[in-house]
Amino acid sequence: MGDRTAVVTGAGSGIGAATATALAMDGWTVVIAGRRRTALEELAAAHPDLRLDPVPTDVTDEESVRNLFSVTATRHGRVDLLFNNAGMGSFARDVDELSLQEWQAVVDVNLTGAFLCIREAFGRMRRQQPQGGRIINNGSISAHAPRPRSIAYTATKHAITGLTKSTALDGRPYDIACGQIDVGNAATDLTATIAEGVLQADGSLRAEPRMPAEDVARAVVYMASLPLDSNVATMTVMATKMPFVGRG
């Protein structure tokens, strides 16, 4: 398949680190982006045999995102894949207790940050030769059903679905495919409390099962492996026994 270059955001830990590693093991050159330089460099150092290229990036900063894709194109020639993974959770709050500052912080990372990365990747993919590429957005099962007291996170994840569909439609003339992976309970720092007990819709607290982040990574690698005339529009990958399907 020749040299393929991927950009993975939020790559310093969790799903991002697992996916970057899995893509590199599948033969990709992977530009790993995140705010923590040390975490990126440690990931690359842990896999010296893989092509992992750290580029510290703040996805909420327009110039930082532009620099990420400029550096990628300069060092590696093109952008074939963006795994738009950077995101943040939020404290459980009733709607009337959520400050504008907290709301904006979640929107800035989960929605605006995703848009900025899509915009830069789309532009590179549209203009490079050969034309085209693939964008995979990390949604969440919160793009389908909310947890209690999670209005900011839930709203941004529903919005990711809109970004995905619009990008998929607008990318058709340029051989840019866009899909979304919705993840439920991957075992990362972000979901640590879920294993201990998390608020359910009926008001109870219940521990929920989680799955390895590496299982999500394998799904992303599959999505990324398809030719550009095929696309996984949406995929849900979740811990089998978590309370999502049915009344839980």
Secondary structure, 3 states (H helix, E strand, C coil): CCCCEEEECCCCCHHHHHHHHHHHHCCCEEEEEECCHHHHHHHHHHCCCCCEEEEECCCCCHHHHHHHHHHHHHHHCCCCEEEECCCCCCCCCCHHHCCHHHHHHHHHHHHHHHHHHHHHHHHHHHHCCCCCEEEEEECCHHHCCCCCCCHHHHHHHHHHHHHHHHHHHHHHHHCEEEEEEEEECECCHHHHHHHCCEECCCCCEECCCCECHHHHHHHHHHHHHCCCCCCCCEEEEECCCCCCCCCC
